[in-house]
Amino acid sequence: MPTHIDTHWVDIVPPPAPAHAADPLAIVTFLTLLLALLAVAIWLYRRPRYRNRRTLRRMAQALRSSPGDTTSVCFDIQRCLRSGLAQQRLRAIAWVDANPTEWRDYLDRLTRYCYSADVPGANEVDGMIREARVWLERKAANC
């Protein structure tokens, strides 16, 4: 005995398949590249030099917005340099592309700003932060 579906719905045809479906190999390649880029970004984010350059940039922005205790900022610069260069004794660092006297002069100024009775100005400390970021970008022989 014929049913209602057999008599009234015979002319319905399913839609055709899409012209081109996504290639599974392309999807896997895209996801692999995405994961590789994510891994590189995480690796760069956690590298001490990169992390400390970012910290110094934030310190400079905070110093420009509200100049406060510049002596403590100088101590923070020393801490960032020690951490970023992975050296406790900053004077022991030998540089590949820099004159050693430049490094010693920079450290002398930074030490003087840290331990001087006169509080350094915000402009001087901002300059020290900029120089610290440059030193973190340079290549040290023993780091």
C-alpha positions, 0 to 999 in steps of 0.5 A: 500500500503506498504511503503519503511520502511515496506519492507526494515527496518523490521530486525532492532531490538532495543538494549537490556536493560543494564544488571543492571541499577543504583539503585535509592536507591543507588544514593539517598544514595550516594547523601545524604552521599555526602551532609552530608560530605559537611555539616560537611566540611563547619561546620569545616571550619567555626569553630573559633578554626579551622579557627584560627589554619589555620590563625596561620599556614598561619602566620607562613608560611609568617613569615618564607618566609619574616620575617617582623614586628614580633610585629604585628604578636604577636598582631595577635596571641593574636587576633587569641587566643581571637577569637578561644577561644571565650574569650576577657580576655585570663587570665580568661580561665581555662584549663581542661588538662593543668597546669594554670601556663603554660598558664599564662607563655605563656601569659606573654611571648606573652604580653612581645613580644607585648609591649617590646621595643626590637623587638622579633626575628622571631624564638621566634615568630614562637615558639609562633605561634606553641604554640598558635596552641597547645593551640587552640587544647586543651580543655578549661573548660569554652570555 
